Amino acid sequence: MKSMHISRRIEAVIAAAIILGTAAKFCLAEEMVAGPLASLRSELKQEVNDSKSREQMETIGVQDLKLGEYQDGKSLTDVHGNRVRLEQYILVPQPNQIEFLTYTKRDTGVDTLKAVYTLNKDIPVDLETNAPDIRRVGELDPNKWDSGALSDITAPEFYAKSIDSRVSNDKGDSVAFQAENGDLYKVPTFTDLFNSTYKYDVIYENSYIKLKTAANSDDITKVRLAHVGGTAGTATLGTLEYYLPKYQSTTNELSKTVTVDPSKRDSIYNANGKYALVDGLTWAHTTCDSYWDGTKVNDINAWSDMTLSQLINKKLDWTNTVNFADGTSLSHRETWIKDDGEQLSLGSFVNMLRSITPDNWAVKLSELNHEGIWTATEFGSRSIDVIWSPSIFVKVATSDLSKNK
Amino acid sequence: MYNKNTDFYGGKLKMTRKIKFMALLLVSGSAALMSAGQASAETKIMPLFNASLGFGNAFYLENSGTPSISYDIDYVPAVIFNEKLTLLPRLNSNYSGTMMPKEIEEEGNIYVQTWDNLLYTKIVDKLNTSWILRGELGFKSELARETADESWGSGLYDYGKTHLEVSMEKKFEKPISITFGERIYSTTFPNYRALSADSTQYSQLLSGDKVLDTASGETFIKMEWLLNRTFLACKLGATQSNYGDQKVVSIVDGHYLDTKRKDAYSNFTVGVSQLIPDFKVPLGADDEGRRKVKTFLGINYESIAKDSNQNQFDTEKIKGIGDYYDYRQTCITPSVTFRFLPANSDLSISYDVIRKNYSSRIVQDVNGNYAADEEKIYQSSNVMNLRFAFPVMKKYLASISCSFRNSRSNMLYEKYFQYNFNAYSYMLGVGYEY
């Protein structure tokens, strides 16, 4: 479902409503002079008008309160003209934990995104208030970590040792993305074609994708990724083992072992034939299908059939579906939406890029409104539909763990 | 910064007691008036009726809305007990529909509709030639539909307001009067709850439940002075609003403190009006000098200051901003009204110059990045209003009005809210007054 934010127009709507409804203001000078000279009837009218003007002042006070809600982006309208409310919170449940919590409310219910990051050390305490000062944990976003020649890079002060994130609806369905026992490794970036840039990144000992449904309150593990080997703090990265549902069974089995290659986290086609989980590789009885704005794009040949015009009109709207060997499937659709409500097309995306610098493209993208929709065989016709914007969860809570980290 | 000195009530409990006390006072006064009325043969009822119907359209940037209607009906059966005592019960119903253009996928418009209904009673007691006592008790309900899925009564921002006001006016021998009084009111949003309130895990930890509901009190004083053809009026008011269920957010880590939000709001208004000498309009040979123009000149200045202890924590940029809702606003409105006689038609022009400065909010660029020099947000607006009204038959007045609004700000992050825009509107109306 497409969604958009047009609440930014509300200021004008309210302005127009006020303009249309306050004809009395035109007569300001006349009333002020005529009032004290009035007859009994006019005197009574003056009493009523006094009350009216006071009432108007209080109405403006309520409008002021509503404007504050709109300015904070708490109350939005989606592409269908329906009310969407967003609330976003940051909590510190433990001294070394940060929790992000968002609620998306539509007339159909409230969907939630919750992500708890357990850091490698406690959050520094603000000396004045003695409260954890999460503003000093800016390095949590890997995009901000230093990069450069391997010998130059420095390890980030803070990183997430474990992540427990979950999207859920209010019908009892949820999808969890979890990672545990993470360590820093020196990894080449996807621009390693030039073999010159590196960065620190976190590789987790175990990562999971799990489902929970109203009918089954226990988590069902759909994917487990185990990191084997490697030496923390070095460029020796080891391998990843994929454990997926076994054919015609409810248990998982080791399906594939791959060399850790950070280039895959950016979904870039690799000439060596290494793909992320979502990139369309068939392993045993598990298959992955990727759709870009309705077009199946499982392999590199998908692009060759498109004209340039078709490409630039494609919306930034991806659906990745994993069809597991046990006959179930899990689908995640992610779409990027401009602030005026349209889904971004590749063409409009390119135009946007032309207005910004190479350094801020990731920031620019993260400022777009994101909508994530999850469906699964276990959910039946129900879905989880969350809108969010903080870039910090976009990276960790939804994308990375579904790919080969 | 929030000022404890303006915290008149210190919480909802004291406010409730105050409302009860003033209501008791008002009810007692009403009973006394009714007794006086029954005992008097002079009692008479003078109905005041006013109704207007409007049809107009609004334009936002380059987009046109769809023409829509509005109406206002006001009925006041004034009960005049004698020369001193008057009771003014008032019923008012007001509907406003503003269809704004497109940008939503299926409907193509967003239709903002409000429907207000108000019931109040006002007592005016001229104690003697120098003093007038006024009391007012009222209730207002506003229903709002701002989105396609909201029906009447289900609007997120529907609200109800109960108010009580007591004031005294002192008239001096010179045509000067001073009024001082107290107005207390509560505002409740029945359909608005914090989303986190439904979560058993977080209901106590987070913002609160009925986070928009407030209990407020205003102390005011105003002065009016009529000197020949010049009229001067000024008013000073200070309002305290207590949010009984909205917790203050920490600027350090975004968590909710035990402190509840309190807003202090003050406004100062001064206006001068001048009736300048009539001038004749020599049009036609048979004019015989009957065609004249009366001119009313006016200028109004308003200054508003809002101070709140509520902060904001930006979860996207991990940044806390203290006193987030504080602002100062000034508005200067020159106006002129020409009354053409003997037709009794009016041409009115007014021009608002508005400047709003946020005390703490920091400017953001188009990407949402905060300004390194922490420049604060301002918004400047200019609004021009034009109206031409003319009688079409006895007690009926037709009008044509239009407005132009221009708004500019140094705030460039408009993901959620538009700070820079132009808007226009027009309205055709007909009114009846008795």
Interface residues (C-beta under 8 A of the other chain):
Chain A: K2 M4 H5 I6 S7 R8 R9 I10 E11 A12 V13 I14 A15 A16 A17 I19 L20 G21 A23 K25 F26 C27 L28 A29 E30 M32 V33 G35 P36 L37 L40 R41 L44 K45 E47 V48 S51 R54 E55 M57 E58 T59 G61 V62 D64 L65 K66 L67 G68 Y70 Q71 D72 G73 S75 L76 T77 D78 V79 H80 G81 N82 R83 R85 E87 Q88 Y89 I90 L91 V92 F100 L101 Y103 K105 D107 V110 T112 I123 D126 T129 A131 P132 D133 I134 R135 V137 G138 D339 D340 G341 I356 N360 V363 K364 E367 N369 S389 P390 S391
Chain B: M46 L48 S52 G54 G56 A58 Y60 L61 G65 S70 D72 D74 V76 A78 T86 L88 R90 N94 S96 T98 M100 E103 I104 E105 E106 E107 I110 V112 T114 L118 Y120 K122 V124 R134 E136 K140 E142 E146 T147 A148 D149 E150 L156 Y157 Y159 K161 H163 E165 P175 R183 Y185 T187 A194 L195 S196 D198 S199 Y202 L205 L206 S207 L212 E224 L226 R229 F231 A233 T239 S250 V252 D253 G254 H255 Y265 N267 G271 S273 Q274 L275 F296 L297 G298 N300 K306 Q312 F313 T315 E316 I318 K319 G320 Y325 T333 S335 V336 T337 R339 D346 S348 I349 S350 N367 G368 N369 V383 N385 R387 S399 S401 S403 R405 S407 E414 K415 Y416 F417 Q418 Y419 F421 A423 S425 M427 G429
